[in-house]
Amino acid sequence: MATSTTQTYGTIATDEKVNFYVFGTPNSDRQAWFCEGLLAEMKRHGHTHESEVTSDIRLVINVTDINNPKIFRRKAQGTFGAAVIETDHEPADVIRAAYPMLLKTLSNVAMYLVPKGELTDTHFLTMEQGHYVVPQSPGQSDEEYFTEIYNRLAPLATSQLVINNRYIADLPEELWKGDDLTEQLRLAGQTLDKMNLLPAPFPIHEFLTERDLKHVMRLFGMGGLSYGNLSVRRDAETFWMSASGVNKAQLNDVGRDILLVTDHDAEANAMVLSVPPNIEPRRVSVDAIEHFIIYREHPDVGAIIHVHAWMDDIGSTHINYPCGTRELALAVSDLVSQAPDPSRAVVGLKNHGMTITGHSLPEIFERLDGKIIPQVPMS
């Protein structure tokens, strides 16, 4: 959604118009009704329905069959894939039933249509296993219902990923083996593991071919060994952060498990990393842009932890933007700013988890003690 920010990263535009393409055809009256209503709402908001795929398509709506899900293999990170899938019954576990469809269609979000008599519940599922439902109410007009669907989909489909990395092999030799701060990061990762706060992602490999798995990993900057991430400020401009796809309980090698983030290259839409020479570095966590903005906006923040868990009585973002998007980073940073003490804030990420700021990693763990709720509420 939004492409413009102030110099302090504080403003999100809300009126971006995008072009979209519909892949596939409806397999039932319900799916046809849903697609017709969604397309009408998209056009009503000024978005352009393309008749063929172009290189700059922003949104692809993949209308597919639950028994034979079709892949739309995107060529660019900037293309957002939304699958429309219908089931003929309400499953006991919607995530278990629908998440494989999200993966098999290589989509960013699945809209899973569940019949409720003559009405329809639309379940949204995201790559981060976010799950929420938009129920159709008796007496509700189609236009009212598809306005709700649009308001859920549009912010996700128009958000901007910042998951590319630009490596510079200029890390000072005295840091090749790390320092006291990387040791803190290593110990903090072990602590998160002991607290059972590093859940393994959904078993993606069980549902995708090796080729499609590599495609998903590339598009989303995913690694896959555990969720969550953590960082610690090194100085006013730089911070150490866990890599993407590594076991956070085994953060050992600088340039592989732990990376030094030095800047954000807005023109290249990439995070800038200082790495040792003669090493093949990993990608930094997809949430690096979020940590970067928080550190730049809040000089008193010394460390940040992100976990897929919850705490009572915390403020939360209103939209479940995808991980690694500038919009999620801005929304979280804005909530940090609103905290009584931004340097010691706890911010909820809707249908996702929490980001916690602190003066140091040990200080954050002191505040978490006995307050963690493993289950993230979905809405």
Secondary structure, 3 states (H helix, E strand, C coil): CCCCCCCCCCCCCCCCCCEEEEECCCCCHHHHHHHHHHHHHHHHCCCEEECCCCCCCCEEEEECECCECCCCCCCCCCCEEEEEEECCCCCCCHHHHHHHHHHHCCCCEEEEEEEECCEEEEEEEECCCCEEEEECCCCCCHHHHHHHHHHHHHHHHCCCECCEEEEECCCCHHHCCCCHHHHHHHHHHHHHHHCCCCCCCCCHHHCCCHHHHHHHHHHHCCCCCCCCEEEEECCCCCEEEEECCCCHHHCCCECCCEEEEEEEECCCCEEEEECCCCCCCCCECCCHHHHHHHHHHCCCCCEEEEECCECCCCCECCCCCCCCEHHHHHHHHHHHHHCCCHHHCEEEECCCEEEEEECCHHHHHHHHCCCCECCCCCC
